[in-house]
Amino acid sequence: MNIFVATFFIVVAGDWTQSLYNVIESRKKFPKLGPLRCVLRAGFGAPTEFAFQFEHVALVGTGVGAA
């Protein structure tokens, strides 16, 4: 398995991002747990095609804003 590190900058702007922040901060109290691991999947067709298979889903859209 290939492992790489990605850094995300997330602004706490609501309930979901506050909860995400709380989870990440709480892990600092337990360094023996090791790094937080997450799975990122890309190349989706319709955004909702796989969304109902998971309890929590984050949909991220990017672009230059001129499209």
Summary of the structure (lengths in Angstrom):
residues: 67
radius of gyration: 14.8
end to end distance: 36.4
largest distance: 45.4
contacts: 63
relative contact order: 0.08
helix: 28%
strand: 0%
